[in-house]
Amino acid sequence: MEIDPVNFYKLNARCCVVVSTASPRGISNAAPFSFNTPISFSPPIFAIACNPGHDTWRNIQATKEFVINFVGEELGEKMHILEKDFPYEVSEISEAGLTEMPSKKVKAPRIAEAYAWLECKLYDAKELGDHVLIAGEVLLAEVRDEYYDRVINVAKAKPLLHISGPYFGIPLAKKFKRA
Ligand SMILES: Cc1cc2nc3c(=O)[nH]c(=O)nc-3n(C[C@H](O)[C@H](O)[C@H](O)COP(=O)(O)O)c2cc1C
């Protein structure tokens, strides 16, 4: 069946990551992003597409840094707390009951409950359509040992797939309650 092209992304079940940043004063911020992808091996570059009004973009413009946190299905319910529009400099990480931990190469924090992290430095950004494509050079990539066996152990990590709004891919389509 054909669907309206404005709904194209609903055909693409995507891994949902949480992007953490810090304000120039060091207050953390986090938001779920399912528009995300690797785009270069050398240099290693990972990109997200961000609504230009988001605090994530505001912090990245100010600090040039961000962290990609890879999360599993068990954190699915948290996505609707993290996506809430809290005032600037209210940390969604603590609001969601998640734990901040220091990164190794950037000031933006990691989320401890994630199974893997990419610490990124802003490489380039470009407005495309109604989003900003934010490309980050990966300075450090780390995965919890128990989730890695030459490649990511998908059966164990259970990456959280996002489809649209409250629709996630668990195991076919689960609708999480909005917080
Ligand atoms: C599962 C999920 C995926 C999302 N993916 C994106 C995305 O890829 N790009 C985007 O701009 N917003 C996305 N959002 C919405 C933002 O996470 C949300 O608007 C958030 O409040 C932005 O936070 P910030 O203002 O602290 O940056 C998503 C929300 C959810 C629940």
The ligand as an SDF file (V2000), in Angstrom:
LIG
                    3D

 31 33  0  0  0  0  0  0  0  0999 V2000
   11.5880    8.2990   20.7970 C   0  0  0  0  0  0  0  0  0  0  0  0
   11.7750    9.7460   20.4230 C   0  0  0  0  0  0  0  0  0  0  0  0
   12.6050   10.0990   19.3690 C   0  0  0  0  0  0  0  0  0  0  0  0
   12.8190   11.4370   19.0420 C   0  0  0  0  0  0  0  0  0  0  0  0
   13.6580   11.7540   17.9930 N   0  0  0  0  0  0  0  0  0  0  0  0
   13.9040   13.0610   17.6970 C   0  0  0  0  0  0  0  0  0  0  0  0
   14.8170   13.3890   16.6500 C   0  0  0  0  0  0  0  0  0  0  0  0
   15.4280   12.5250   16.0110 O   0  0  0  0  0  0  0  0  0  0  0  0
   15.0390   14.7090   16.3870 N   0  0  0  0  0  0  0  0  0  0  0  0
   14.4210   15.6970   17.1130 C   0  0  0  0  0  0  0  0  0  0  0  0
   14.6610   16.8830   16.8310 O   0  0  0  0  0  0  0  0  0  0  0  0
   13.5570   15.4060   18.1290 N   0  0  0  0  0  0  0  0  0  0  0  0
   13.2980   14.1170   18.4280 C   0  0  0  0  0  0  0  0  0  0  0  0
   12.4440   13.7980   19.4460 N   0  0  0  0  0  0  0  0  0  0  0  0
   11.8430   14.8760   20.2420 C   0  0  0  0  0  0  0  0  0  0  0  0
   12.8310   15.4270   21.2820 C   0  0  0  0  0  0  0  0  0  0  0  0
   13.4750   14.4060   21.9940 O   0  0  0  0  0  0  0  0  0  0  0  0
   12.0740   16.3270   22.2890 C   0  0  0  0  0  0  0  0  0  0  0  0
   11.4340   17.3900   21.6060 O   0  0  0  0  0  0  0  0  0  0  0  0
   12.9660   16.8590   23.3940 C   0  0  0  0  0  0  0  0  0  0  0  0
   12.1700   17.5610   24.3510 O   0  0  0  0  0  0  0  0  0  0  0  0
   14.0440   17.8230   22.9330 C   0  0  0  0  0  0  0  0  0  0  0  0
   14.7740   18.1510   24.1040 O   0  0  0  0  0  0  0  0  0  0  0  0
   15.7380   19.3730   24.2710 P   0  0  0  0  0  0  0  0  0  0  0  0
   14.9410   20.6250   24.0250 O   0  0  0  0  0  0  0  0  0  0  0  0
   16.2080   19.2420   25.6890 O   0  0  0  0  0  0  0  0  0  0  0  0
   16.8420   19.2070   23.2710 O   0  0  0  0  0  0  0  0  0  0  0  0
   12.1800   12.4610   19.7820 C   0  0  0  0  0  0  0  0  0  0  0  0
   11.3420   12.1090   20.8570 C   0  0  0  0  0  0  0  0  0  0  0  0
   11.1250   10.7600   21.1650 C   0  0  0  0  0  0  0  0  0  0  0  0
   10.2230   10.3870   22.3110 C   0  0  0  0  0  0  0  0  0  0  0  0
  1  2  1  0
  2  3  1  0
  2 30  2  0
  3  4  2  0
  4  5  1  0
  4 28  1  0
  5  6  2  0
  6  7  1  0
  6 13  1  0
  7  8  2  0
  7  9  1  0
  9 10  1  0
 10 11  2  0
 10 12  1  0
 12 13  2  0
 13 14  1  0
 14 15  1  0
 14 28  1  0
 15 16  1  0
 16 17  1  0
 16 18  1  0
 18 19  1  0
 18 20  1  0
 20 21  1  0
 20 22  1  0
 22 23  1  0
 23 24  1  0
 24 25  2  0
 24 26  1  0
 24 27  1  0
 28 29  2  0
 29 30  1  0
 30 31  1  0
M  END
$$$$
